[in-house]
Amino acid sequence: MTFEEIYYVSEWVIRIVMLLVVIRRKHGPSAMSWLLVIFFLPWPGLILYLLFGEVWLAERRIKQRTQWRERMRAIGERFENNPHMVSPVLPPGAATAVRIAEQLCDMPILGGNVIEYLPVTSKFIDRLIADIDAAEHHVNLLYFIFVDDETGRSVADALARAVSRGVTCRMLADAAGSRQLFRRLGPELIRNGIELHNMLPLGFLRSGVSRIDLRNHRKLAIIDGHIAYTGSHNIVDPSYGHKNLQWHDLSARVRGPVVLELQAVFGSDWFYETEELLDEPALFPEPERFGDVPVQTLPSGPTYKLANYQRMALVAIHSAQERIVITTPYFVPDEALVQGLQLAVLRGVQVDLVLPVKGDKVLLDAVAGSYFADLLDAGINIHRYTTGLLHAKTLTVDDSAALFGTSNFDSRSFDINFELSLILYGSKVTVPLREQQDEYIRNSQQLTADQWNQRGSGQRVLQGVAQLLAPLL
């Protein structure tokens, strides 16, 4: 046989074999998208599937998670009868959501917390630096992006000052999102005494995980086990290195017993990367009550059996009675979420979706646009934020509950990346968040069906192709 004949036969072998593989391991649109790519481009499709088609961790990381969960149970026993570890009384509907979240991620709901929203990057950084400067025992940072710019330098200087006072400073940064950090500022941080590690090192032959684009997208800071920050802010100037675009993020400063849960999330990621157990009592101090806000921590990622954030978003959407507001920079929903939003409108719920008018990823913008016609036809309000790139990741339901954190409303955040969200209960914490969402809406233009139907044929084709590939993104 000639080389051409061998290559032709090999392509059909790949198509047939991968047909059996994909239909056993994938379902619905994801399976169809992979089969489409493999059918038209057998060899490239096979390589792509081997690199990106499966989301699984090496056995070592699975064992590490089991070890860490067992250690956390032992730590949790210390606080079982602590008067400040409050399990708040909730309405029946909320109790169902709490129970589902607990089953998904083993994190109980805790009362006694206070939440302060920080929508302005400069104020977020100033508060974080002030808390680092006041730290007495430890500072633990975990960020997807940490950049060697004015913002990154200011935080790095605060960490150096803390170390000089005898404070232990640990930092985890994603190897892909913070590539620049490890080339430039990282060595300086290490010389100054900060314990710095990269999360999910890059490379085709890296050990620890199988999929090279698996990322840790969490943003988290813990100071002395009593104060925490989480949300969408990275440690970077609000321009994110762009000349003519400003990111608009939203983070929260958290105090109260739930900080111990957030500390456990940091500890799990630290253990995955260093195999060092952070379980000394000073890292999990006696909790204090600062308010009366019930909060539940919702970590998600491939170490969990189900897509935690996607499941809780569904629970929230199906529980809505009056209004749902979603803000996200990237919108790649699955069929269940689209149907959930459509059903909410049929129940009489007002649904507002707030997206950037222009994002930083052309293909993902096209995917989001491919859903607009169906959403507008269903009566969902689409608001396109015009002041910059809206990067806040929020979901509020009525005045009763909210999801807030690092997760985008897309398949990557649902199924692939390590993410961190807070489930917030009660009007005291959801109403201020809704007010911030309404501020985003006031700085947006509402899209109408007539406007959307006037888009060009080229844009329609791009959006159609993008939607076919959406499950692969």
C-alpha positions in Angstrom: 0.0 0.0 0.0 1.1 3.5 -0.7 1.4 6.1 2.0 -1.7 7.8 0.8 -3.7 4.6 1.0 -2.4 3.9 4.5 -3.3 7.4 5.6 -6.8 7.1 4.1 -7.4 3.8 6.0 -6.0 5.3 9.2 -8.5 8.1 9.0 -11.4 5.7 8.8 -10.0 3.6 11.6 -9.9 6.8 13.8 -13.4 7.7 12.8 -14.8 4.3 13.7 -12.8 3.8 16.9 -13.5 7.3 18.2 -17.2 7.0 17.4 -17.3 4.2 20.0 -15.1 6.0 22.5 -17.0 9.3 22.3 -20.5 8.0 22.5 -19.5 6.0 25.6 -17.8 8.9 27.4 -19.7 12.0 26.1 -23.3 13.0 25.9 -25.4 15.4 23.9 -23.9 18.5 22.3 -20.4 17.7 23.6 -20.4 14.3 21.8 -21.7 15.7 18.6 -19.1 18.5 18.6 -16.2 16.0 19.1 -17.6 13.6 16.5 -17.9 16.5 14.0 -14.3 17.6 14.5 -13.0 14.0 14.3 -15.1 13.1 11.2 -13.7 16.1 9.2 -10.2 16.2 10.7 -9.4 12.7 12.0 -5.8 13.0 13.0 -6.0 16.6 14.3 -9.3 15.7 16.0 -7.7 12.6 17.7 -4.8 14.7 19.0 -7.1 17.4 20.3 -9.3 14.8 22.0 -6.3 13.2 23.7 -5.2 16.6 24.9 -8.5 18.2 25.8 -11.3 15.6 25.5 -11.3 14.2 29.0 -11.3 15.9 32.3 -9.6 13.7 34.8 -6.9 13.9 37.4 -4.0 11.6 38.1 -4.5 9.1 40.8 -2.1 11.0 43.1 -4.4 14.0 43.1 -7.5 11.9 43.8 -5.7 10.3 46.8 -4.6 13.8 48.0 -8.2 15.0 48.0 -9.2 12.0 50.1 -6.4 12.7 52.6 -7.3 16.4 52.8 -11.1 15.7 53.4 -10.2 13.3 56.2 -8.0 15.9 57.8 -10.7 18.6 57.5 -13.2 16.4 59.2 -10.8 16.1 62.1 -10.4 19.9 62.2 -14.1 20.4 61.9 -14.7 18.3 65.1 -12.9 21.0 67.0 -15.7 23.5 66.3 -18.8 21.2 66.6 -19.9 22.8 69.9 -18.4 26.2 69.4 -21.1 28.9 70.1 -19.9 31.0 67.2 -20.4 28.2 64.6 -24.1 29.0 63.9 -26.3 27.0 61.6 -29.0 29.5 60.8 -32.7 28.7 60.5 -33.8 29.1 56.9 -37.1 28.8 55.0 -38.0 25.4 53.5 -36.9 26.4 50.0 -33.5 27.6 51.1 -33.1 24.5 53.3 -33.3 22.4 50.1 -30.6 24.4 48.4 -28.4 24.1 51.5 -28.8 20.4 51.6 -27.9 20.0 48.0 -24.8 22.2 48.3 -23.6 20.2 51.3 -24.0 17.0 49.4 -22.0 18.4 46.5 -19.0 19.8 48.4 -19.2 18.8 52.1 -19.3 22.5 53.2 -22.1 23.3 55.7 -23.9 26.6 55.8 -22.6 29.0 58.5 -24.1 32.1 60.1 -22.5 35.0 61.9 -20.8 36.5 58.8 -20.5 39.9 57.3 -20.0 40.6 53.6 -18.6 43.9 52.1 -18.7 44.2 48.3 -15.7 45.9 46.6 -16.5 46.8 43.0 -13.6 49.3 42.4 -10.2 47.7 41.8 -8.2 50.4 43.6 -10.3 50.2 46.7 -10.1 46.4 46.7 -6.3 46.5 46.5 -6.1 49.2 49.2 -8.2 47.1 51.6 -6.3 44.0 50.8 -2.9 45.7 51.4 -4.2 47.3 54.6 -5.2 43.9 56.0 -1.8 42.4 54.9 -0.1 45.2 56.7 -2.1 44.4 59.8 -1.5 40.7 59.6 0.0 39.0 62.7 0.4 35.4 61.9 -0.2 34.5 58.2 -1.3 35.7 54.8 -2.4 33.0 52.2 -3.0 34.2 48.6 -4.3 32.1 45.7 -4.8 33.9 42.4 -5.3 32.9 38.8 -3.6 36.0 37.5 -0.9 37.9 39.4 1.0 40.3 37.2 4.2 42.2 37.6 2.6 45.7 37.2 1.8 48.5 39.6 -0.9 46.6 41.3 1.1 43.4 41.6 4.1 45.3 42.9 2.1 47.0 45.6 0.8 43.7 46.9 4.3 42.1 46.6 5.7 45.0 48.7 3.0 44.5 51.3 3.9 40.8 51.5 7.6 41.6 51.9 6.7 44.0 54.8 4.7 41.2 56.4 7.5 38.7 56.2 9.9 41.2 57.8 7.5 41.4 60.8 7.6 37.6 61.2 4.3 36.8 59.3 4.2 33.7 57.2 3.2 34.5 53.7 2.2 31.8 51.2 1.2 32.3 47.6 -0.3 30.1 44.9 -0.6 31.4 41.4 -1.8 29.6 38.3 1.1 28.6 36.0 -0.7 29.8 32.8 -2.6 32.9 34.1 0.5 34.1 36.0 3.3 33.1 33.5 4.8 36.6 33.7 5.0 36.4 37.5 7.2 33.4 37.6 9.5 34.8 35.0 10.0 38.2 36.6 8.6 39.0 40.0 8.5 35.5 41.3 12.2 35.2 42.1 12.1 38.5 44.0 9.1 37.2 46.1 11.0 34.1 47.0 14.1 36.1 48.0 11.9 38.2 50.2 10.7 35.1 52.1 7.3 34.5 50.5 6.5 30.8 49.9 5.5 30.8 46.2 4.3 27.9 44.2 2.8 27.6 40.7 -0.4 25.7 40.3 -0.9 23.1 37.6 2.6 23.6 35.9 2.6 23.8 32.2 3.9 21.2 29.8 2.8 18.2 27.8 4.6 15.8 30.2 3.7 17.4 33.4 2.8 15.2 36.3 -0.2 15.6 38.4 -3.0 16.2 35.9 -3.8 14.8 32.5 -5.3 17.8 30.7 -2.8 20.6 29.8 -5.4 23.4 29.8 -6.9 22.5 33.2 -6.5 25.7 35.2 -7.0 26.9 38.8 -9.2 29.9 38.2 -9.8 30.7 41.9 -9.1 34.1 43.6 -8.7 34.0 47.3 -6.9 35.8 50.1 -6.9 34.7 53.8 -5.4 36.9 56.6 -4.9 35.4 60.0 -7.8 33.0 59.5 -10.3 35.8 60.3 -10.5 37.8 57.0 -11.0 36.6 53.5 -11.3 38.1 50.0 -12.8 36.3 47.0 -14.6 37.3 43.8 -13.5 38.2 40.3 -10.5 40.5 41.0 -7.1 39.2 40.0 -3.9 40.9 41.2 -3.5 43.1 38.1 -4.1 46.6 37.0 -7.8 47.1 35.8 -6.6 47.4 32.2 -5.3 43.8 32.4 -2.5 45.0 30.1 -4.8 46.4 27.4 -4.5 50.0 26.2 -8.1 50.9 25.6 -10.1 48.5 27.8 -10.9 48.5 31.5 -12.1 45.4 33.4 -14.9 45.9 35.9 -14.6 43.3 38.7 -16.4 42.6 41.9 -15.0 41.0 45.0 -16.1 40.7 48.6 -14.3 41.1 52.0 -15.6 38.4 54.3 -15.4 38.1 58.0 -17.0 35.4 60.2 -17.0 31.6 60.6 -17.1 30.9 56.9 -13.5 32.2 56.6 -12.5 28.8 58.0 -14.2 27.1 55.1 -12.3 29.3 52.7 -9.1 28.5 54.5 -9.8 24.9 53.9 -10.1 25.6 50.2 -6.7 27.3 50.2 -5.3 24.4 52.2 -6.5 21.8 49.8 -4.9 23.6 46.8 -1.7 24.1 48.8 -1.6 20.4 49.6 -2.2 19.4 46.0 0.8 21.5 44.9 3.2 21.0 47.8 2.0 17.9 49.7 2.2 20.0 52.9 -0.7 19.8 55.2 -1.7 23.1 56.6 -3.6 22.1 59.7 -2.0 23.8 62.6 -4.4 25.4 65.1 -3.3 29.0 64.3 -4.5 28.6 60.7 -8.0 27.6 61.9 -8.4 29.9 64.9 -11.5 30.2 67.1 -14.2 31.7 64.8 -15.8 35.1 65.6 -19.3 36.4 64.8 -19.2 39.7 63.0 -22.8 39.8 61.6 -25.8 37.6 60.8 -25.3 36.7 57.2 -25.6 32.9 56.3 -23.0 31.9 53.8 -22.0 28.5 52.3 -18.7 27.9 50.4 -19.0 26.2 47.0 -15.7 25.0 45.6 -15.9 23.3 42.2 -13.6 21.5 39.8 -12.6 18.1 38.5 -11.9 16.7 42.0 -15.7 16.6 42.5 -18.0 14.1 40.9 -20.5 16.6 39.6 -20.3 20.1 38.2 -21.0 21.9 41.5 -21.6 25.4 40.3 -23.7 24.4 37.3 -25.9 22.3 39.6 -26.4 25.1 42.1 -27.1 27.6 39.4 -29.9 25.3 38.2 -31.2 25.0 41.7 -31.3 28.8 42.0 -32.9 29.4 38.6 -35.7 26.9 39.3 -36.4 28.4 42.7 -36.9 31.9 41.4 -40.3 33.5 41.8 -39.8 37.2 40.8 -36.4 38.0 39.3 -33.1 36.5 38.2 -30.1 38.6 37.3 -26.9 37.1 35.9 -23.7 39.0 35.2 -20.8 37.2 33.5 -18.1 38.0 31.0 -18.4 34.7 29.2 -21.8 33.1 28.4 -21.7 29.5 27.1 -24.6 27.8 28.8 -25.6 24.2 28.4 -29.1 23.2 27.3 -30.4 22.6 30.9 -29.5 26.2 31.9 -31.1 27.7 28.8 -34.2 25.7 29.4 -34.2 26.8 33.1 -34.1 30.5 32.1 -36.9 30.0 29.5 -39.1 28.2 32.1 -38.4 31.0 34.6 -39.9 33.5 32.1 -42.9 31.3 31.6 -43.5 31.3 35.3 -43.6 35.1 35.2 -40.0 35.7 36.5 -38.1 38.6 35.1 -34.7 37.4 33.8 -31.9 39.9 33.2 -28.6 38.8 31.6 -25.8 41.3 31.7 -22.8 40.7 29.4 -20.0 42.9 28.0 -20.8 44.5 24.6 -17.4 43.4 23.5 -15.2 40.9 25.3 -11.6 40.0 25.0 -12.2 36.6 23.3 -13.8 36.8 19.8 -14.8 33.2 19.6 -16.5 33.3 23.0 -18.3 36.5 22.0 -19.6 34.6 19.0 -20.7 31.6 21.1 -22.7 33.9 23.4 -24.3 35.7 20.5 -25.4 32.4 19.0 -27.9 32.1 22.0 -29.3 35.6 21.8 -32.1 35.0 19.3 -33.6 32.1 21.3 -33.2 34.0 24.6 -34.8 37.2 23.2 -37.7 35.2 21.8 -38.2 33.7 25.2 -38.6 37.1 26.8 -35.2 37.2 28.5 -33.7 40.7 28.8 -30.1 41.0 27.4 -28.1 44.0 28.6 -24.8 44.7 26.9 -22.4 46.5 29.3 -20.7 49.4 27.4 -18.4 51.0 30.0 -15.7 48.4 29.8 -15.3 44.6 30.1 -17.7 43.5 32.8 -15.9 40.7 34.6 -18.1 40.3 37.7 -19.6 36.8 38.1 -22.9 37.0 39.9 -26.3 35.4 40.0 -29.1 36.7 42.2 -32.5 35.1 42.7 -35.3 37.3 44.1 -34.0 38.9 47.3 -33.4 35.5 48.9 -30.2 34.0 47.5 -27.1 34.6 45.3 -24.1 32.9 43.8 -21.0 35.0 43.9 -17.4 34.3 43.1 -15.0 33.2 40.3 -17.2 31.1 38.1 -18.2 32.3 34.6 -21.4 31.1 33.1 -19.6 28.8 30.7 -18.7 25.2 30.1 -15.1 25.7 31.2 -16.1 27.0 34.6 -18.8 24.4 35.0 -16.7 21.3 34.0 -13.0 22.0 33.8 -11.5 24.7 35.9 -11.1 24.8 39.7 -13.5 27.6 40.8 -14.7 29.1 44.1 -18.1 30.6 44.8 -20.1 31.7 47.8 -23.8 30.9 48.2 -25.3 33.9 50.0 -28.7 33.7 51.7 -31.1 36.5 52.8 -32.0 40.0 51.7 -29.3 41.6 53.9 -26.6 40.3 51.5 -28.5 39.8 48.3 -30.1 43.3 48.1 -26.7 45.2 48.0 -25.5 42.7 45.4 -28.7 43.3 43.3 -28.1 47.1 43.6 -24.6 46.6 42.1 -26.1 44.5 39.3 -28.6 47.2 38.6 -25.7 49.7 38.4 -24.2 47.5 35.7 -27.6 47.4 33.9 -27.7 51.3 34.0 -24.4 51.3 32.2 -25.6 48.9 29.6 -27.7 49.0 26.4 -30.6 46.6 26.2 -30.6 44.5 23.1 -33.9 44.1 21.2 -34.8 41.3 18.8 -35.1 43.8 15.9 -31.6 45.0 16.5 -30.2 41.5 16.7 -32.0 40.4 13.5 -30.1 43.1 11.6 -26.7 41.6 12.2 -24.8 40.6 9.1 -24.7 37.2 7.4 -21.0 36.8 8.2 -21.7 37.3 11.9 -24.5 34.7 11.7 -22.2 32.1 10.1 -19.5 32.7 12.7 -22.0 32.3 15.5 -23.5 29.2 14.0 -20.0 27.5 13.7 -19.1 28.8 17.2 -22.2 27.2 18.8 -21.3 23.9 17.2 -17.9 24.1 18.9 -19.2 25.6 22.1 -18.9 22.3 24.1 -15.2 22.1 23.2 -14.4 25.6 24.6 
